[in-house]
Amino acid sequence: MASSVAEKLAGMRVADGDGWASVAPNLRKNLGVLSSEEIELAKMLLHEGQKHLFDHWPEPGVDDGRKKSFFDQVARLNSSYPGGLVSYIQNAKRLLADSKAGKNPYDGFTPTVPSGEVLKFGDDNFIMLEEVGVREARKAAFVLVAGGLGERLGYKGIKLSLPVETTTGRCFIQHYIESILALQEASSRQAQGQCKAEIPLVIMTSDDTHSPTVDLLESNNYFGMKSTQVTLLKQEKVACLDDNDARLAFDPNDKYKIQTKPHGHGDVHALLYSSGILEIWRTAGKKWVLFFQDTNGLLFKAIPASLGVSATKGYHVNSLAVPRKAKEAIGGITKLTHTDGRSMVINVEYNQLDPLLRATGHPDGDVNCDTGFSPFPGNINQLILELEPYFEELSKTQGAISEFVNPKYKDSTKTSFKSSTRLECMMQDYPKTLSPSARVGFTVMDTWFAYSPVKNNPEDAAKVPKGNPYHSATSGEMAIYRANSLILKKAGIQMSDPITDVFNGQEVEVWPRITWSPKWAVTFSDVKRKVEAGCSVSQISTLVINGQNVFLDSLSLDGTLIVNAIDEAEVKVTGSVQNKGWVLEHIDYKDTSIPEKTRIRGFRIQKIEQLELNYTEPGNFCFKS
């Protein structure tokens, strides 16, 4: 026993040979408890001014297991951040000092409108770009950022499990996977004679969403995608900060734990690099990486043409965008040029763009131009990156993205916080690190076609000023029906005008409830090829198409029609279909007897009568009522 104590004391003297632990006597007493790796982490923490983390440590022999678990957490925090905790703490000190001083992050920059492509749905250029995009898709990989729960929506589950629309009940992840598989199939058909390429999907999860996402995928057999095509990367949280000196904050419930919070979706770049996935994609001949977020049900309608723009323009970075009203609460894509000659094309948040314009010779700030929209297009946080320059950039930065800090100060002295803060980063800030020679552009799509995110709960959505987007489950579902109706109308179907109704305090347009599986139509050309002249759809109608080879010819629909067909069945639907159909029944989001995913929409579907056609055998079929 005596020799054991002597050995520990000798180990302590070696560990603290230069007296580095003298500033933290309670830690110094415990050096004999720690491994050499833990001692190195302790040295690092003291060097970065984190002595307070050890002030409460008791004598050796008391809570030794909890002391060890503390260093387990420190090791995780250190390994999951580019440059480790030293970089994190030093970046925090710099950003907190800038925040306290009120430093303008855009000081010295002048904003101008960058160059990009503004597309008009359905014209010859759009159709050409869709064709190019489908061809390029076999060389693409998709990255879905899905670290958040649906609590802000009034939904306790993961957002990926929320139905995109309730006519079919398809959830977001099913819709996304089926859209990727449809692109994969269409791209392979174009590349006749070449081996069939699989399009990989990476999903970035968090502690909150990882297990539920795995369960959702596995219990549904990955919604038809091979499990080997899907990779989940879990994002770690970052340490919270207690003050302007970037002292790490204790977990309120455990003095042996550092409090942590999410770092933001910008972590996706570091995860892709550190996991080795980008290298795998390069070896496999992939050329494009497409990033998207978890609840925009319209996005994949915009993907083919946007990818076509990246290919034809040679963009290293292509930000998908929509027309934006001046001062609308959506970031604007902006070219910033510094007085020292530096320039970058980047998203500038709406509350920063107007004052920046006013400070740089534009006295009216952010105003609409003759198009009726701001000249600065609205960023929707969907990116297309060319893989090779992206990989080269991340080889330099390890995926570290420009960060910001947003402390809530107790008072105007800015000396203490109301609660702990942390550094944050955004996926779309990747271009901030690029050289001016990087080809950075944007693609603007009509909002009705490309963007209707689901992120606000009914109560918050109902408070949105009239005319502004609700971004709720209600508006998100109605946007699907509107987009599909307008696409069919453009293809030649006579479509009844929508009616206006109010659900959960939100006034929305109600179009015919039209939905189709992604493989029915990847592009507008697909729609035109499968729709003949003389079709009409009434406003009360519901049309569901589940099948690749379903054709509508002189169909008059006034009610509900569901067509299910295997890929080997070619089905022509013609004649008049009339029935009592499905109706929307108003419900109250406060009615807890109704499932959350339904009540947050303010309506449910009452299925009164329908015609359902099922084709489960190969062959050519014609239905005429």
Buried (B, 14 or more C-beta within 10 A) or exposed (E): EEEEEEEBEEBBEEBBEEEBBEEBEBBBBBBBBBEEEBBBBBBBBBEBBBBBBBEEBEEBEEBBEBBBBBBEBBBEBBEBBBEBBBBBBEBBBEBBEBBBEEEEEBEEBBBBBBEBBEBEBBEEBBBBBBBBBBBBBBBBBBBBBBBBBBEEBBBEBBBBBBBBBBBBEBBBBBBBBBBBBBBBBBBBEBBEEEEEBBBBBBBBBBEBBBEBBBEBBEEBEBBEBEEEBBBBBBBBBBBBBBBBBBBBBBBEEEBBBBBBBBBBBBBBBBBBBBBEBBEEBBEEEBBBBBBBBBBBBBBBBBBBBBBBBBBBBEBBBBBBBBBBBBBBBBBBBBBBBEEEEEBBBBBBEBEBBBEBBEBBEBEEBBEBEEEEBBBBBBBBBBBBBBBEBBBEBBEEBBBBBBBBBEBEBEEEEBEEBEEBBBBBBBBBBBBBBBEEEBBBBBBBBBBBBBBBBBBBBBEBBBEBEEEEBBBBBBBBBBBBBBBBBBBBBBBBBEBBEBEEBEBBBBBBBBBBBBBBBBBBBBBBBBBBEBBBEBBBBBBBBBBBBBBBBBBBBBBBBBBBBBBBBBEEBBBBBBEEBBBEBBBBEEBEBEEEEBEBBBBBBBBBBEEEEBBEBEBEEEEEBEBEB
